[in-house]
Amino acid sequence: MASLLQPDRVIYLVRGEKKIRAPISQLYFCRYCSELRSLECVSHEVDSHYCPSCLENMPSAEAKLKKNRCANCFDCPCCMHTLSTRATNIPAPLPDDPTKTAMKKAYYLACGFCRWTSRDVGMADKSVASGGWQEPENPHTQRINKLIEYYQQLAHREKQERDRKKLARRRQCMPLAFSEKYGLGTRLQRQRSGAPISNLAGLSLKEGEDQKEITIEPAQALDEVEPLPEDCYTGPISLPEVTTLRQRLLQPDFQPAGASQLHPRHKHLLMKRSLRCRKCEHNLSKPEFNPTSIKFKIQLVAVSYIPEVRIMSIPNLRYMKESQVLLTLTNPVENVTHVTLTSCEEEDPDDINSTAKIIVPSKELVLAGKDAAAEYDELAEPQDFQDDPE
C-alpha cells in the first residue's frame, strides 16, 4: 500500500537533459534507448480535442476557432460543475385567443450540485432543448479583436525580418558557379524592385498583394472614475451575493461582482496527447483516438519494465548502532533480471544532509521472472528460486 498511497517514499533518478527524481508511477521507459524518461524529457504532441461532457471530438483547427470550448455544454458559474437541461411546463397565451392560456414546455439550465439555475440571472427559457443560449456581450470585444490583429501583424513582420536575414546570409555564402548553374541570378533580376528577399522561398504573401496597415489608438487614462454607490459603506453585506475571487477569474471579460451577474460558461475542451522520446523520437505513450475509450495503443510506463522497490520494514534507528532496513524488489517482466545496488554518488543532494552511513550488498541480486499464470492458479506450488546471492 505504500507504493499506492505514498509513492514519494521511493524515488528513481532519471539521467536525461537534467537529473530528475520522481516515483516510478510518474516515469516512462524507452525500449529503444533503454533509459528512463520523465515528463520533462519527452515531447508532448496533441492528438485530438474533445468535450469531457458530451464526448464530441473535434480537430485542432475547429477547437482553436471555438476558443477551446464546447458549443453545447456549460459549466455552472458558482460551483463549476456541468449544467444539465431541465424541462418544465409554463402557461403560454394561445395565438388565436390571447385571453386563454395553454401549458407549454420550456427548457432551462440547472446545476444538480448547488441548485443554481439560469433563471437566477434572468436568462429566458427556450422552447427547444438543443441550440445555443443567450450570452452577454462584452463591450470591449472590438478593442480586443483589434489588438489581436495588430500584434499578429507585428509577429508576421518579425518573422519576415528573421527569414530575410537568414536568406541574406545564405546568399553571401553561395558560390557563383552554384547560383549560375541553377539560374538563381536570372531569377533575382526578375524580382520587382523593393520586393522582400523572402519572396524567393515563398516565405511571405503573394507578389503584388498589399498588406493592410493596422493601427490602434493608444489607451488614454480617464480623469474621472465612476463613483462608488452611496450605500457602499453603510449598506449590509450579504456574503452569498458576493462572488469569490475564483468565480471572477473564471470570467475575466466581465469579472462580475455580484452573484446575480454570473452567467454560464462554455465547457473547456480536454485533449488526448502523445509522448515521444526526444532522443530517438519513438512514441512512449499514444492513446486511442476515440474519446470514449480509455485504452492506449502504446503505453511504455516504467512500472511494466523496471523492478519496483518497496520499503518492507524500517526498524528503530539508534545512534551508533547498526540496523537493517528490508527492501522488496518486484520484477514486472517475464525474464530474469539482475539488479546491483550502489551507494549515492559524491555530492549528491540527497546525501549531503545524511546522518547515517548506508552499506548496500556488494553482490548482484537476481530477480525471478514474473509468472502471470501463477496468479490465477490456486493449486500452483510456490517457486523455489534462489535469489539470495549468498
N, C-alpha and C positions, 0 to 999 in steps of 0.2 A: 504493500500500500504506500510505502514511502516514495516509490517512483511515480505514483499517480497523484498523490496529494502534496508531496514535497519534492518536485522534480529538481529543485536547485541544490539539493544536498550533494548530488554527484554531477559535476560539470565536466565537459570534454573540451579539449583545446583544439581549435581549428587554425591551421597554419595556412591561411590564404594571403590576400593582399595585406592584411593586418591580423595579428593574433586576436582571436575572439574566443571567449569561453561561454559555453551555453550548454544546457541539458540536452541529452540525446533526443528527446522528443521534439526539439526545435531544429534538428540538423538533417541534412541530406547526404547521401553517399553517391559519388560519381564512380560508376563502374569502369569508365574508360581511363580516368586519371588515378583511380584507386585512392582517393582523398576525400576527406570530409568537407562539406560545404555548408555555410550558414546563409541566412537570408541576405547578408551584406556581400557575399561572394558570388552571387548569381545575378543573372539578368532577368528582369521581370517583363513579361510580354502579356498584353491584354488580348484575350481570345474573343470574348463577347460580353455584351452588356445585357442585363435582364432585370426585371422588376421582381423584388422578393415577395410581393403580394399576389399579383396575377400571373407571374412567371412568363411574362411576354418577353420574347427575345428580340433584340434589335441590333443592327450593325452599328459600328462606331460612328459613322457619319450621321446617321439619324439620331443617335444618342447625343452627339455634340450639338446638333440643331435644336434638340429639345432641352438643352442645358442639363443633361444627365438626370432627367426626371421623367417619371411615368405620367402619361396624359390621363389615365383613368383612375389611378389610386391616389389617395390623400392620407396625410398624417394629421393626427389631432394636434392643434396648436398648443394645447395645455399639457398633455402628458406624452405626446409624440408617438402614441400607438396608432395602428391603422384604423381608419374610419370605415364604417360599413354603411350601406344604403338601406334605409328603413322606409317602409310603406305605411301609409295611414289614409283614412277616409276623411275628407273635409267637405262641407256643404258648398256647392257652387250654383250660381243662378243659371237657369235654363236660357239658351239663346232665344227661344221662341217667346217665353213668358218670363221676364226678369223677376216678377214677383214670386215665382216658385223656385225652389232650390232642389237640387238632387245631390246625392253623395258621389264624390269623385275621388279617384285615387291620386295621392300626392306622395312624392318621394323627397327625403331629406337625409343629410349625413348625420351620423351619430357615433359616438365613441362608447364602446362597451365597457371601458375601464373607469373613466372619470365622469361618464354621463354627459359629456359636452355634446351639443347639437349645433347644427348650422343655423337653427332658429335663434340661438342666443345672440348672434351678431347681426340679425336682421336679414339673413340671406333668404331669398324667395325659394319656395318649394318648386320642384319640377314635376311635370306631368308624365315624364318617361324616366325610366331608371338609368338609361345609358346617356352618354353625351357629356359635354363639359358643363362646369358650374360657373356661376358668376364669380369673377375675380376682381379685386380692387385694382385700379390703375395707379401706377407710380407716376407722380407729377414730374419726376426727373428722368423719365425714360429717354426723351430726345437728347438731353445733355449727355447721358451715359453712353448712348449709341454713337454720338458724335466723337466723344473722347476715344472710344474703342477704335473707330475708323481712323482717327488721327494717329494713334500710336501704332496701328497696323501699317499705316503708310510710312512712318518713321522706321519701323522694323524692316520693311521692304527696301527702303533706301540704304540702310546699313548693310543689308545682305548684298545689294548690288555693289556697294563700295568694296566689300571684302572680296567678292568674286572678281571685280575689276583689277584689284591689286594682285590677286593670285594669278590671273591670266597674264598680267603685265610682266610679272617675274618669270613666268613660264616662257614668254616670248623672248625675253632677254637671253635665256639660256638655250634657245632653239638654234641649231646650226643653219647657215644659209642654204646649204645643199638640201637639207631636210625640208625646209619651207618651200623651195622651188620644186622639189620632187612631187609634193602633194598639192601644189598650186595655192598655197596659203597667201603668197604675196599678191596674186591676182584677186583673190577674194577680199583682201584688205582694201585694195584700191576701189572695189565696187561698193564698199560701205559708204553710206551717205555721211556727209561731214557732220560732226558733232554727235554721231551715234555712239553709244557706250560700247566699249570693247566686249562687254559680257554678252552682247548680242550674238557673237560668233559661236558661242557654246549653247545658245538657247537659254540663257540664264535670266532674261528679262522679258518684258512684254513684246508683242509683235511690232515690226517696224512700222512707223507711221502712226501708231496708236498713241494718242495723247492721254497722259495721266492727269486726272482732275486733281487740282490742288485743293487740299482740305485745310481749312483754317479754323481755329477755335478761338472764342473770346475768353480772355483771362477772367478768372473769378474775381469778383470785387467784394470787399468787406462792407457790411452794412453798418451805417451809423446808428441805426435804431434797431433794437430787437423786440420781439413780441413780449409784452409784459406778462408776468405770472398772474394766474387767476386771483381774484380778491380773497377767496376762501382758502388759499393755498396753505396759510399758516394757522388759520382759525378753524377750518372745517375738520370734522372727524375723518380718520383714515380707516378704510376697510381693507385689510391686507388681502383677502381673496379677490378683490377687484383690481389689485396692482399686479402687473406682470413681473415675472422674475427675470434675472439677467439672461438666463438661458433662452427663455421664450423670446426675448427681444433680439438676441443674436441670431436665432434661427430665422428671423425675418428682418435682415439688415436693410432692405429697401424701405421699410416702414417704421420698424422699431416701436411697436405700439406700447403706450404707457399704461393703458387700461385693458382689463380682460374683455371688455365689450368690443375692442378693436381687433381681437385676434381672429384671423381668417385661416382656413385650412390650407396647407401647403402640399404641392405635388410630392409624391414619394420619391426619394432618391433611388437611383438605379445602383445595383451591385454589379460586379464584374467577375468573370472567371479568368484567371491568369495562369500562364505557364512560366515555369522556372527553367532557365537554361544556364549551364556551366559556362563561365566566361573564358575558361582556359581551352576547352575542347569543343565548346558550342553544342554539346549534346543536351537533350531535354532531361531534366531531373524530375519534373512534375508537369503533367499535362492532363487537365480534366476533360471529361466528355462535353461536347458542345451543347447538349440538351440541358436546359435549366432545371428540369425535373429530376435529373439524375445526379447522384452524389458520388458516382464512381469515377475512377481515374483510368485513362488509357496508359499513362506512365506515372508511377509513384515510387521513386527511389528514396524512401525515407531511411535514415540511418538505423532505426530500430530493427529493420529487416536484414541488415548486413553486418552491423557492428555489435560485438558482445556487450551486453548490458551489465553494468557494475552496480551492485546494491550493497549498502552497509547493513550487514546482518545483525550485528550487536556491537555496542560501544560500552566498554567496561568503565568502572570508576577510575578516572585518571588521577594518579597521585604523584607528588613531586619526588623526583629522583628514583622512581620505581618503574620497572618495565611492565607494560600492559600489552595485551593482544587485542587487535580490532579485527573482527571476522568480516570478510567480504564474500559476496556471492556473485559469480560470473555466469551469465546465461548465454549460450551460443544460439543465435537465431537461424543459422544456416544448417544444411544437412551435411556439410563437410566438416572434418576435424579441423579445429582452429588452434593455433599456437599463440600464446599470449606471454609477453615479457613485461614485468613490472619494473619501472625505473623511478628513481627519486626525482624531485624537482630540479630544474636547471639552476645554475647560479644566477643571482639577482632576479629571480622570479618574483613578480609582485605578490603572488600568493604565499610565498615562503619567507618574505622579508620579516614579517612580524610573528613568525612561528616561535613558539616557546618549547617545542619538543623536537627530538630527532627521530625521524621515521626510518626504520630499517625494513626494506622490502625483500621478498625471496629472490635469491640470485639465480635460481634455476627457471627454466622455461616451463610454463603451465600449458597443459594440453586439454582442450575442451572437446568433449564428445559432440558429434553431430546431432542435430535435432531430429527426433523421430516423431513425425506428425501422426503416424498411425497409432502410436502408443497412448496418445491422449484419449482415444475413443475405444481402446481395447481394455476392458476391465480385467481380463484374465492374463494380460501380458505380464511377464516377470520383469522385475526391475533390472536395468542394465548394470552389469558389473564392469564398469570402465575404469581403468587405472589412470586417474587424472592426478594422482599425487606424485610429484617428481622424485620424492624420496622413497 
